[in-house]
Amino acid sequence: MSKPTNGFACAADDQDFTATAYRDGKATRRVTVKGTCACQTSGFKLKLELASPPIVPDELHVNLVEVKPTGTVTQVITPTDVEDTFEIADEVERVLIRNRNITVLIKEG
């Protein structure tokens, strides 16, 4: 995991994420994006949200969103997981976490 930069409290880099595509029961293609970031303190919650526009020809665009902890937290670098699933078209080959400039190639599951 990388060190926090660019005003974010949680560090993230390309190697911190995976993206796995699969077909659900209705034959819809979906991708599960998973990652672990290094947050400056405990208590952070992370989520991935669709960016606008969410899909360009062969990429899914998302943003990594940090939800700061409330109350007293431990002041130690804390690994924090994030995982979300998105519907995608057959031609989508990679995920771009736009606000972090992270590209993750999609693997078939």
C-alpha positions, 0 to 999 in steps of 0.5 A: 500500500502507498502513502497518502497523497494529494489531500486524501486521507487514504493512500491507494495505487494500481496494485492495491485493486483487483477487478473481476467480471462474471455473469449473473443468473440473468446473463448480465455482465458485472464486475466486482472491484476490490481494494485495500487502502492505507488510511491515516487513522482507523475508522474510515469507510471507503466506497466506490461510486460511479463517476460521470460519465460512468462508462466510455467505450471500454472503461468503467469510471468510478471514484473512490470516496472516503467517509471520515470517522467520527469520534475518537480514533486510533492515530495509526495507518490502518488497512481499509478494504473497499468492495463494490459491484457494477453492471458493465457491457461486454466491451468493458476491459478496465476500471478507471478510478478517476479521482485517483488516476488508478487503472485496473484491468478486468479479469474474467472470473 
